[in-house]
Amino acid sequence: MKKSLVAVALMGAFGAASAQSSVSIYGTLDAGLSKRTNSGNTSTLVGKRDNNKLGFRGVEDLGSGLKAIFQLEIRYEPDTGVIENTTRPLFQGQSRVGLQGGFGTVRIGRGLTAFQETSTAFEPWSGMPAPAGYQTDLQVAGYTSDPLSPAGNSANRFSNAVFYNTPVIAGIFQLNATVASKEANNNPAIVGRGTTLAPQFPANSTAAVVPYSLSATATTGPFAAYAAYERNAVDTKLWSVGASFKPIPDLKLMGSYQKQDQEESVLINPDTKAWLVGANYTIGPGLIRAGYGQKTPDNALGSPAIAKTKQVSVGYDYNLSARTYLYVDAARKKITPATTFNFYSLGIHHNF
C-alpha cells in the first residue's frame, strides 16, 4: 500500500513538473511566382515574400514568476529546400536562451537588434523582406547592423550578443537594448577608408567599437511610436523615429524617418537619409498594403538628387484561414535616372 502511494506521489510530481515546461515547433512556408523587369530585361522565377523558417520555442517555469526561455530558427529556401544562403549559419533566424520575469527579458545569442525588431511594426509589409517592402532598404536607410559578419549573412542581426527588454511600463512604454561583443566573426575584407592592399577592416577583423542598439516604444489607444539608435561594428550610426495611427480599427497609417552616418568608413556622401509612409487596410477577409518612400544618397557619386531612390508599392492579402493567405504584390523602384525596375509577385503564405 505504501509503495503504491509513493508511486502515485512520484507520478503526480513528475506530471506537475512536466506541465511547467513546454516546447513548441512552428514555422512559415512562403512561395510564389515573381517577375522583375529592368531596362528591357525580364526575369521570372519562383520566389518568396517572407522568410521561410522552422523554429523551436521553449519555456520552463522556474517558480516565483521566473521562466527559462529559448528559441531557435532555421531558415531555408522553399523552391529547393536548401538552407537559406549556404554561407549563413544553421540557426540564421535566431538562437537565443535566457530568463524572463518581473525584471523583463534577458537573452544571450543571436537575433534581431533592438532597432530592427522594433521598426517592423511601422512598415506596411510588417518587415517581410519582399522586394515590394521597405524594411531591408528604405526603412534602414541602406544600413547594415552586422557588416563584419561572413559574406552573405543577414544584415539586421547581432551575433555574440546580449538582448534585454523591459516589462511594459504603465501599460504604455517599453525599452529595448542589444549589446554585442567585439570578437571577430570571419568577415571578408572591407576596404572602407583604406585601399585594396591595406583595407580598413582586414578579413576576420575585430570590431572597431562595441556594437549596440537601443529602442523605445510607446502605445496608447490608436497611437504608437518608436525611437531608436544603433551603432554597428565599423562605427556606423543610425537613428530612426516612426509612428502609426489607427483612425478606425480597420485602417493603420504609418511612417518613419531614418538617417545613417558612415563617416568613419566612407569617403563620399557618408550620410544617407530615408523616409516612408504607408497604410494597411482590412476589408472583409483581405488586407491592402501600400507605401511610398525615398532614400538619398547612399554613398553615390554626384549630387544627392541624382542618387535618390524612389519606391512605390501596393499589395493585397486574401485570408483563406487564420494561418493561410494568398498574396499579390507590385512595386516600382527608381534608383537612378538610368536604373528603374518593376516587380510583380503572386504567392501563398502558410504559418504552422
Residue pairs with C-beta under 8 A, 6 or more apart in sequence:
20 60
20 61
21 58
21 59
21 60
21 61
22 58
22 59
23 56
23 57
23 58
24 56
24 57
24 58
25 54
25 55
25 56
26 55
26 57
26 351
26 352
27 52
27 53
27 54
27 55
27 351
27 352
28 50
28 51
28 52
28 53
28 349
28 350
28 351
28 352
29 52
29 78
29 349
29 350
29 352
30 48
30 49
30 50
30 51
30 52
30 78
30 347
30 348
30 349
30 350
31 46
31 47
31 48
31 52
31 78
31 79
31 347
31 348
32 46
32 47
32 48
32 49
32 327
32 345
32 346
32 347
32 348
33 44
33 45
33 46
33 47
33 345
33 346
33 347
34 44
34 45
34 46
34 47
34 131
34 343
34 344
34 345
34 346
34 347
35 42
35 43
35 44
35 343
35 344
35 345
36 42
36 43
36 131
36 341
36 342
36 343
36 344
37 341
37 342
38 339
38 340
38 341
38 342
39 338
39 339
39 340
39 341
46 78
46 79
47 79
47 345
47 347
48 77
48 78
48 130
48 347
49 125
49 128
49 130
49 132
49 327
49 329
49 345
49 347
49 349
50 128
50 129
50 130
50 349
51 75
51 84
51 93
51 128
51 129
52 75
52 76
52 77
52 78
52 84
53 73
53 74
53 75
53 76
53 93
54 73
54 74
54 76
55 71
55 72
55 73
55 74
55 93
56 70
56 71
56 72
56 73
57 69
57 70
57 71
58 69
58 70
58 71
59 67
59 68
59 69
59 100
60 67
60 68
60 69
61 67
62 68
65 101
65 102
66 99
66 100
66 101
67 99
67 100
67 101
68 97
68 98
68 99
68 100
69 97
69 98
69 99
69 100
69 105
69 107
70 96
70 97
70 98
71 94
71 95
71 96
71 111
72 91
72 93
72 94
72 95
73 91
73 92
73 93
73 94
73 95
74 83
74 90
74 91
74 92
74 93
75 83
75 84
75 88
75 92
75 93
76 82
76 83
76 84
77 83
77 84
83 90
83 92
84 92
85 92
85 152
85 153
86 152
87 150
87 151
87 152
87 153
88 150
88 152
88 153
88 154
89 95
89 110
89 153
89 159
91 110
92 153
92 154
94 109
94 110
94 111
94 112
94 157
95 109
95 110
95 111
96 107
96 108
96 109
96 110
96 111
96 163
97 107
97 108
97 109
98 105
98 106
98 107
98 108
98 163
99 105
99 106
100 106
102 167
103 167
104 164
104 165
104 166
104 167
105 163
105 164
105 165
106 162
106 163
106 164
107 162
107 163
107 164
108 161
108 162
108 163
109 159
109 161
109 163
110 157
110 158
110 159
110 160
110 161
111 117
111 157
111 158
111 161
111 163
111 178
112 156
112 157
113 145
113 156
113 157
113 158
113 161
113 178
113 213
113 230
114 163
114 176
114 177
114 178
114 213
114 214
114 215
114 228
114 230
115 145
115 213
115 214
115 215
115 228
115 229
115 230
115 238
115 240
116 140
116 145
116 156
116 157
116 213
117 176
117 215
118 176
118 215
118 217
118 226
118 228
119 127
119 135
119 139
119 140
119 215
119 226
119 228
119 240
119 242
119 256
120 126
120 127
120 135
121 127
121 224
121 226
121 244
122 139
122 224
122 226
122 242
122 243
122 244
122 254
122 255
122 256
123 133
123 134
123 135
123 139
123 254
123 256
123 276
123 278
123 291
124 133
124 134
124 254
124 278
124 279
124 280
124 289
124 290
124 291
124 313
124 315
125 132
125 133
125 134
125 135
125 289
125 291
125 313
125 315
127 133
127 135
128 135
129 135
129 136
130 315
130 329
130 345
131 329
131 331
131 333
131 343
131 345
132 289
132 313
132 314
132 315
132 329
132 330
132 331
132 343
132 345
133 291
133 313
134 276
134 278
134 291
134 293
134 311
134 313
136 155
136 156
137 274
137 295
137 309
137 311
138 274
138 275
138 276
138 293
138 294
138 295
138 309
138 311
139 240
139 256
139 258
139 274
139 276
139 293
140 155
140 156
140 238
140 240
140 258
140 260
140 274
141 238
141 240
141 258
141 259
141 260
141 272
141 273
141 274
141 295
141 298
142 260
142 272
142 274
142 295
142 298
142 299
143 230
143 232
143 236
143 238
143 258
143 260
143 272
144 155
144 156
144 232
144 236
145 155
145 156
145 157
145 158
145 211
145 213
145 230
145 232
146 153
146 154
146 155
146 156
146 157
146 158
146 159
146 185
146 211
146 232
146 233
147 187
147 190
147 232
147 233
147 234
147 236
148 184
148 185
148 187
148 190
148 201
148 205
148 207
148 233
148 234
149 159
149 185
149 186
149 187
150 185
150 186
150 187
150 188
151 187
151 188
158 178
158 180
158 211
158 213
159 180
159 185
160 180
160 181
160 183
160 185
161 178
161 179
161 180
161 181
161 211
162 178
162 179
162 180
163 176
163 177
163 178
164 176
164 177
164 178
165 174
165 175
165 176
166 174
166 175
166 176
167 174
168 174
169 175
172 218
172 219
172 220
173 216
173 217
173 218
174 216
174 217
175 214
175 215
175 216
176 213
176 214
176 215
176 216
176 217
177 212
177 213
177 214
177 215
178 212
178 213
178 214
179 210
179 211
179 212
179 213
180 207
180 210
180 211
180 212
180 233
181 207
181 210
182 206
182 207
182 209
182 210
182 211
182 233
183 206
183 207
184 204
184 205
184 206
184 207
185 204
186 203
186 204
187 201
187 203
187 204
187 205
188 203
189 199
189 201
189 202
189 203
190 199
190 200
190 201
190 205
190 234
190 265
191 199
191 200
192 199
192 200
192 201
192 234
192 265
192 266
193 200
193 264
193 265
193 266
193 267
194 200
194 201
200 234
200 265
201 208
201 234
201 265
207 233
207 234
208 233
208 234
208 235
208 264
209 231
209 233
209 235
211 230
211 231
211 232
211 233
212 230
212 231
213 228
213 229
213 230
213 231
214 228
214 229
214 230
215 226
215 227
215 228
215 229
216 226
216 227
216 228
217 224
217 225
217 226
218 224
218 225
218 226
222 245
222 246
222 247
223 243
223 244
223 245
224 243
224 244
224 245
225 241
225 242
225 243
225 244
226 240
226 241
226 242
226 243
227 239
227 240
227 241
228 238
228 239
228 240
228 241
229 237
229 238
229 239
229 240
230 237
230 238
230 239
231 237
231 238
232 238
234 264
234 265
235 264
235 265
236 260
236 261
236 262
236 264
236 265
237 260
237 261
238 258
238 259
238 260
238 261
239 258
239 259
240 256
240 257
240 258
240 259
241 256
241 257
241 258
242 254
242 255
242 256
242 257
243 254
243 255
243 256
244 252
244 253
244 254
244 255
245 252
245 253
245 254
246 252
246 253
247 253
250 281
250 282
250 283
251 279
251 280
251 281
251 282
252 279
252 280
252 281
253 277
253 278
253 279
254 277
254 278
254 279
254 280
255 275
255 276
255 277
255 278
256 275
256 276
257 273
257 274
257 275
258 273
258 274
258 275
259 271
259 272
259 273
259 274
260 271
260 272
260 273
261 270
261 271
262 270
262 271
262 272
262 299
263 270
263 271
266 299
268 299
268 300
268 301
269 297
269 298
269 299
269 300
269 301
269 304
269 307
270 299
272 295
272 296
272 297
272 298
272 299
273 295
273 296
274 293
274 294
274 295
274 296
274 309
275 293
275 294
276 291
276 292
276 293
276 294
277 291
277 292
277 293
278 289
278 290
278 291
278 292
278 293
279 288
279 289
279 290
279 291
280 287
280 288
280 289
281 287
281 288
281 290
282 288
285 318
285 319
286 316
286 317
286 318
286 319
287 316
287 317
287 319
288 314
288 315
288 316
289 313
289 314
289 315
289 316
289 317
289 329
290 313
290 314
290 315
291 311
291 312
291 313
292 310
292 311
292 312
292 313
293 310
293 311
294 308
294 309
294 310
294 311
295 308
295 309
296 304
296 305
296 307
296 308
296 309
297 303
297 304
297 306
297 307
297 308
298 307
298 309
300 306
300 307
300 336
301 307
306 336
306 337
307 336
309 333
309 334
309 335
310 333
310 334
311 331
311 332
311 333
311 334
312 331
312 332
313 329
313 330
313 331
313 332
314 329
314 330
314 331
315 327
315 328
315 329
315 330
316 327
316 328
317 325
317 326
317 327
317 349
318 325
318 326
318 327
319 325
320 326
323 350
323 351
323 352
324 348
324 349
324 350
324 351
325 348
325 349
326 346
326 347
326 348
326 349
327 345
327 346
327 347
327 348
327 349
328 344
328 345
328 346
329 343
329 344
329 345
330 342
330 343
330 344
331 342
331 343
332 340
332 341
332 342
332 343
333 340
333 341
333 343
334 340
